[in-house]
Structures are given as structure tokens and as C-alpha cells.
Amino acid sequence: MSMMNMVILPAAHEFGHILGLKDVYNDDGLVNKPLSIMNHQAQVKGMAQPIDFAMMMVAWKTGTWVSYSAHPEILKKFGIS
């Protein structure tokens, strides 16, 4: 197993939690799960996606943990239905 898979990808995902993001992979309110650092770490190679940054801004502005399914307006903006 590579260093990327063992350390970097989980670290990037966990840093998303520090920034206020909840997991996408177990968000039952989502039918279509967006490509996200909180869901597809290997596919995005440990890089936060535009939808992640949008959700981080919501978390920062509200001072709360953010569930992706709780913000359909952002999902729609990024083509997630």
C-alpha cells in the first residue's frame, strides 16, 4: 500500500472534518453522492473539490458542522440532484 493511500488520503479527509464537513459516504439524505474529499478520497487524489470549498464556507459562516444533504441549493449549483 502506498504512502498516499495510508497517510495522505485519510489525513486530507480528516482535515475536512476539522473544517466543519461531515462525511458524505454515510449521508443518507443524498441519493447521488458528489465527488468529494469527504467521499472519494482516492478518486480526487486527496484534493478538496469545489463543492467541498462551498460547504466549508457554509460551516465557517454558520459555525456548525455541515451535512451536504442539508444544503440542496449548493448541490444544485454543482449539478447534484
C-alpha positions in Angstrom: 0.0 0.0 0.0 1.4 3.4 -0.9 2.1 6.3 1.4 -0.6 8.2 -0.4 -3.3 5.6 0.5 -2.0 5.0 4.0 -1.4 8.6 5.2 -2.2 11.5 2.8 -5.8 10.5 1.7 -7.1 9.8 5.3 -5.3 13.0 6.5 -7.0 15.1 3.9 -10.4 13.6 4.7 -9.9 14.1 8.4 -8.8 17.7 7.8 -12.2 18.2 6.1 -13.8 17.3 9.4 -11.6 20.0 11.2 -13.0 22.5 8.7 -16.6 21.5 9.5 -17.5 18.9 6.9 -19.5 15.8 7.8 -18.9 12.5 5.9 -20.7 12.2 2.5 -20.4 8.4 2.2 -22.9 7.9 5.1 -25.2 10.9 4.4 -28.5 9.1 3.9 -30.1 12.2 2.7 -28.1 12.0 -0.6 -29.3 9.9 -3.4 -26.4 10.9 -5.7 -23.2 11.4 -3.8 -20.9 14.2 -5.1 -17.3 13.6 -5.9 -15.8 14.9 -2.7 -12.8 14.7 -0.3 -15.4 13.5 2.2 -16.5 10.6 0.0 -14.0 9.7 -2.8 -10.5 10.4 -1.4 -8.7 8.2 -3.8 -10.6 9.4 -6.9 -9.9 13.1 -6.0 -6.3 12.2 -5.0 -6.7 13.9 -1.6 -7.7 17.2 -3.1 -10.8 19.1 -1.9 -13.3 19.7 -4.7 -15.2 23.0 -5.4 -18.3 21.6 -3.7 -16.1 20.9 -0.6 -15.0 24.5 -0.6 -18.6 25.7 -0.9 -19.6 23.6 2.1 -16.5 24.8 4.1 -17.7 28.3 3.6 -21.2 27.4 5.0 -19.5 25.7 8.0 -17.3 28.8 8.6 -20.2 31.3 8.3 -22.6 29.3 10.5 -20.1 27.9 12.9 -21.6 24.4 12.6 -20.8 21.0 11.1 -22.2 20.8 7.6 -24.1 17.9 6.1 -24.1 18.1 2.3 -27.8 16.9 2.1 -28.8 19.9 4.3 -27.8 22.3 1.5 -29.7 21.4 -1.7 -29.0 24.8 -3.1 -25.3 24.1 -3.1 -25.8 20.6 -4.5 -27.9 22.0 -7.3 -25.2 24.6 -8.1 -22.8 21.8 -8.7 -25.2 19.6 -10.7 -26.0 17.1 -7.9 -29.7 16.1 -7.7 
